Amino acid sequence: MASDLTAGRLEPEKTSVGGLKNAYFINYDADLKSGATITANIISALASPVPVFKFELRGGNSYSEKSATDRATGTTFWEGNATIILKKQDATTQEQMYAIAVGRPQIILEDNNGNYRLLGAEFGCECKPDTSTGASFGEMNGYTINITTSEKTMSDFVSSTLIGAVGGFTPIN
């Protein structure tokens, strides 16, 4: 990857919104990124179809990514943090929370602008699911998943045409 700038950026229109719409969990695949076609930081094709497990999101879900650079050691990497809130506890979801906790899935996050980003493409994600129920009727009953990543590069965008496409990411509910 070149380290010289190749483009600038104009101020965009005020049409962007925050928040996450869906999370797609993938059982860790060490060859996922190396077998993908990536052009200009967008994954546009995969070597073979990959099943993804879709979790619909609403409310206080978020993702951020920060660079960690140290001139003394000559390192630069990216740390990602996401919080996913799943409402209502049930036995099926609890089983999936265990699998998420002990595995290191790769995760595609779809934001409310229609962008898809692949987290943990090379090294996977560390997921820490918690379960809680509030004291009163109006408080949450469900799961909160805290997700962290450490990767060599920023999370790649995923072409929206790959979600649900033959030869792409096949959602399973």
Backbone hydrogen bonds, N-H to C=O, Kabsch-Sander energy under -0.5 kcal/mol:
donor,donor_aa,acceptor,acceptor_aa,energy
15,T,13,E,-1.8
21,K,110,E,-3.3
22,N,110,E,-1.4
23,A,55,F,-2.3
24,Y,108,I,-2.8
25,F,23,A,-0.6
25,F,53,F,-2.5
26,I,106,Q,-2.8
32,L,29,D,-1.9
33,K,121,A,-0.6
35,G,31,D,-2.1
36,A,33,K,-1.3
37,T,45,A,-2.7
38,I,36,A,-0.7
39,T,42,I,-2.2
42,I,39,T,-1.2
43,I,157,F,-3.1
44,S,37,T,-2.8
44,S,42,I,-0.6
45,A,37,T,-1.0
46,L,167,G,-0.6
50,V,168,G,-2.6
52,V,170,T,-2.5
53,F,25,F,-2.6
54,K,52,V,-0.6
54,K,172,I,-1.3
55,F,23,A,-2.8
57,L,21,K,-2.7
61,N,59,G,-2.1
62,S,83,T,-1.9
64,S,81,N,-2.4
66,K,79,E,-2.8
68,A,77,F,-3.1
70,D,75,T,-2.6
74,G,70,D,-1.6
75,T,70,D,-1.5
77,F,68,A,-1.8
78,W,151,E,-3.0
79,E,66,K,-3.0
80,G,78,W,-0.5
80,G,149,T,-1.7
81,N,64,S,-2.8
82,A,147,I,-2.4
83,T,62,S,-2.2
84,I,145,I,-2.4
86,L,84,I,-0.5
86,L,143,Y,-3.0
87,K,85,I,-0.5
88,K,141,N,-4.2
94,Q,90,D,-2.2
95,E,91,A,-1.8
96,Q,92,T,-1.5
97,M,93,T,-2.3
98,Y,94,Q,-1.7
99,A,95,E,-1.7
100,I,96,Q,-2.5
101,A,97,M,-2.3
102,V,98,Y,-2.3
103,G,99,A,-1.5
106,Q,26,I,-2.0
107,I,119,L,-1.7
108,I,24,Y,-2.7
109,L,107,I,-0.6
109,L,117,R,-2.5
110,E,22,N,-2.8
111,D,109,L,-0.6
111,D,115,N,-2.6
112,N,19,G,-1.9
114,G,111,D,-1.7
117,R,109,L,-2.0
118,L,156,D,-2.6
119,L,107,I,-3.8
119,L,117,R,-0.7
124,G,120,G,-1.8
125,C,105,P,-2.2
126,E,148,T,-2.7
127,C,125,C,-0.6
128,K,146,N,-2.5
130,D,144,T,-2.7
132,S,142,G,-2.4
134,G,140,M,-1.8
139,E,136,S,-1.7
142,G,132,S,-2.6
143,Y,86,L,-3.0
144,T,130,D,-2.3
145,I,84,I,-3.3
146,N,128,K,-1.8
146,N,144,T,-0.6
147,I,82,A,-2.9
147,I,145,I,-0.6
148,T,126,E,-2.4
149,T,80,G,-2.0
151,E,78,W,-2.4
156,D,118,L,-0.5
157,F,41,N,-2.6
158,V,116,Y,-2.2
159,S,43,I,-2.8
162,L,159,S,-1.9
163,I,160,S,-0.8
164,G,162,L,-0.7
164,G,169,F,-3.7
165,A,162,L,-1.0
168,G,165,A,-2.2
169,F,162,L,-2.6
170,T,50,V,-2.3
170,T,168,G,-0.7
172,I,52,V,-2.1
